[in-house]
């Protein structure tokens, strides 16, 4: 069984080091490379939570789960932008010999990285799966009324979106370091068990789910003191510099989005808005009665369904 400490580093062109863990097929035998991008307050430990090695090998997948910059054991990036995120992903693919084209899976905040990659390095991306992904509330096509309606469904305070927008990043980093990081671990899990939607609260009663969240969150925030989270908070409250229509102009898909309709962290209405704007490349899979975590974690049937859909593998089936 792989230990939490079983990870390696890949060095980027500017000298920064990115920590990663590897699952599934060995590099020389893999048919596909899947780069997994975790969400806010998470780390490489999550990967695809509870995924079976046998399933990955069945699909001949080499899975690489990284600590995004400033999370876990990865070096932080002071001036992170959507374009720099995409360039990092391209460099990681090159350094790890993932192939000319790679597949991406972004969970929650990791979705912003997928959108950035589709916009800035579309020629390197074979296809994208996103689970309850972060969108950009400041895309110009979103009306003020639509934005307010999206935010009204969330369980996080409105200040969670508004304050990072006006606070300078150095101050935001201090806030995360001294206010949020001390709440990592047991306090983080406890809050999720009481504040998330009912399907997620029920999911977190499972010891496997709560234990992974505990280890994952501590790994995420301890070593860099929340630097990556501060960058994410700034990113989710700022305009990304491109529209979804610009993505569709350069990336021809596929993009598959899975979203629960009882998610209190990411609104289904955001994904519905995206699909209306770029229906030719976005396939939205609505999950009735599911939350932000419940369908995606420790769900073998769900994991199979995602891989079948993403890879369009006619030799496998599942629901």
C-alpha angles and dihedrals in degrees: 000000000000116000123224086243094057100103140119137210131238117198119224123216092261092054098257116137124224120200119219144169125213129218136172126019125018114255096251093050101040122111094193138026118216118192111200120206117198129216136247112307092011136100146197088291091075096055102147096340110242095354117165119243087214091058092051091049091048088060091040090239126164103202120202116189113188135193100239113231112294093015128101112336097338122112115252126244117225099201104033119173133168089258093051089049090055092047090052091053091051091050092049090051090052096045093049095042093238092159137256091293127030136189121236132209116187123186119202107309089016086070090076088062090052092052090048092050093049090052102042107025103025092146090065097051123088095181143327135230118189128188115205088328128198113250129192112265088196099060103134094236092063110093121220089249092052092047093052091048091051094049093045091068095057127100094214118093117263088240087065086072102031104044098054087053093063103027115091112247095245089056091045090054090053091049092052092045097051103028109029104028093058087059094056121121119014095014091050092051092045092052091050090049090056106030106040124085120286096262090052093046089052091047091053091056086075109095093221091055097045093043092053092047090051095051093039095051094047090049090048099054109023106074102040095032092236099307092139092048091052089054090049093050090051091047096050091051097047138069110264097215098248140066127232089246088062088056091053090049093061106023120058097192154178101222116170119190122192115195133171117225091221097055113134095188104049120030121233087216089069091059091044090052091051093049091052091052098047107017094155095071106021122082112188118204110193115204110207115221094004130124137203096292110010101088098034102052126071091350110131094182090050093048091051091048091053094050093045091050096043097046096032088221108184091193093064132055136186144136 
